[in-house]
Amino acid sequence: MRMNLRFIPLLLLLLFVTTCSTKKKDAIALVGATLIDGTGKAPIKDAVIIFEKGKITAIGTQSTITIPDNASQIKVAGKTIMPGIINAHGHIGGTEGLSAVYSAANVARDLKLNAAYGITTVYSLGGDGKESVAIRDEQDTILLNRSRLYVAGEVITGSTPEEARTNVDKNAAMNVDYIKIRVDDNLGTAEKMKPEIYQAIIEQASKHNLQVVAHIFYLEDAKALLRSGVKFIGHSVRDQKVDEEFIRLMKENDAVYCPTLMREVSTFVYEDTPEFFQDPFFLKHADTAVIQQLKDPVRKQLVRTSLATNIYKGAFFVAKYNLKLLSDAGVRIAMGTDAGPPGRFQGYFEHLELEQMVDAGLTPLQAITAATGHAVYNKQQSQLGTLEVGKAADLQILGADPLQHIQNTRTIESVWIGGHKIP
Ligand SMILES: [Zn+2]
């Protein structure tokens, strides 16, 4: 009898826990905000979005949605909800200060930083070691407290088609999400990958059911790659105005165009002290030692007098011109920054990229769609990118409407990944 009495507190605790769990609010309802769903449709006013176990279960207006008993309500009238931003072209884990250093710890650090800036998914296009693959494989949890990651592994090269095929096989064995190639001569300073090599890579990647993402600079290379079956152009065409044939090939391939305007900006902006060094949204997470290094007059002078700097300045304007032209022509645009390498501040640069896209002539809604529903590719298209029933509750609550002013993407009040609020 004495033994049984000892168990009474335990039984009471068990009863308490059971009672609590039956009353537990499993779902969350965000009520009253203006909601941009990432599909490109006009925003929903006075919206309700409900999510449970990481997924969206209902979305609509307050007059059409009944909030279930198991949902705890959060009033967000006057706020704007938009999907988490997706960076379709980044590089994760490869930088320390202004040096190239790759490590698992840097991958983890970068993904937290991206999440803090409302970037909930990053496609890392090259320089990804097995550590990145392992970190990607850990993300299938509703308690994720950092950005989602998809990886290309090492950028594929090869002096012969056979060697290139072997390198594709190695990346495939690592279980990467896609294959990255570079077809460029770095403004005439390097040898460009030959068509026979990239054609072998494209063919081998397709045997592994992997899509090829192509770094390009020149229009003719972009067209040749599209003719070889590439469906993702990872940078702007920067040598000249795109033509009708390019537009036709993009559409025929159902291809995605990723402008990476901030990549160009990063090549010349440090010739002087950039305006964004004053932005509290930047300074919140910036490394002051890096800022000091970039302000160094000797360094500035080197940037200012570099031939590449001045060529890329011109390339930047060509890129913006082509972006507007392609957007108007109905080509699918995916926001990407090529951020991550030294001096390209990931998390923050995505917000500057959106501003540049609007400056190029896109509407704020077009830029946001490019950074959400249109930025997601591969198998993730059914899960991420837009706020729709069945998809992941990856979203952010903003204090001001980015459709009124694109800089309002910086008014982040909270970021949610898989229905879980990032601390
Ligand atoms: Zn890149």
Residues whose N, C-alpha, C, O or C-beta is under 5 A from the ligand:
A	BS01	ZN	L125 D338
